[in-house]
Amino acid sequence: MRKLMKSSKDKSLFGVCGGIAEFFGISSLVVRLIFIITCPASFWVYIILAASLTEKPSL
């Protein structure tokens, strides 16, 4: 079973968008654009995810 985690490689701030992109198999640019377009509501979602998600171990 896959688990949503922050990305350790594809990150700008905390790796939330990169982790979401890796989980769904899409480009992190698309996820970042969605977060920007849906701001300010997505700002709070990002903060909650940044605080609650664990970081994916780098291999």
C-alpha positions in Angstrom: 0.0 0.0 0.0 1.4 3.4 -1.0 1.4 6.2 1.6 1.4 9.9 1.0 4.7 11.4 2.1 6.7 14.6 1.6 9.2 14.3 -1.2 12.9 14.4 -0.2 14.1 15.1 -3.7 11.4 17.2 -5.4 10.8 20.1 -3.0 10.7 23.9 -3.0 9.7 24.6 0.5 8.7 21.4 2.5 8.2 18.8 -0.3 4.4 18.7 0.0 3.6 19.3 -3.7 6.4 17.0 -4.8 5.1 14.3 -2.5 1.5 14.7 -3.9 2.9 14.6 -7.4 4.9 11.4 -6.7 1.8 9.8 -5.1 -0.4 10.4 -8.1 2.3 10.0 -10.7 2.0 13.5 -12.2 4.3 16.5 -12.6 5.0 18.5 -9.5 4.6 21.7 -11.6 0.9 20.8 -12.1 0.4 20.3 -8.4 2.1 23.6 -7.6 0.0 25.5 -10.2 -3.2 24.0 -8.6 -2.0 25.2 -5.2 -1.3 28.7 -6.6 -4.7 28.9 -8.5 -6.7 27.8 -5.4 -4.9 30.1 -3.0 -5.8 31.2 -0.2 -7.7 28.1 0.7 -4.8 25.8 -0.4 -2.4 27.8 1.8 -4.0 26.3 4.9 -4.1 22.8 3.4 -0.4 23.1 2.6 0.4 24.2 6.1 -1.5 21.2 7.6 0.1 18.8 5.2 3.6 20.2 5.8 3.1 19.7 9.6 1.5 16.2 9.4 3.2 14.3 6.6 6.4 12.4 7.2 9.3 12.9 4.9 10.1 10.1 2.5 13.5 8.5 3.2 16.1 9.3 0.5 17.7 6.3 -1.0 
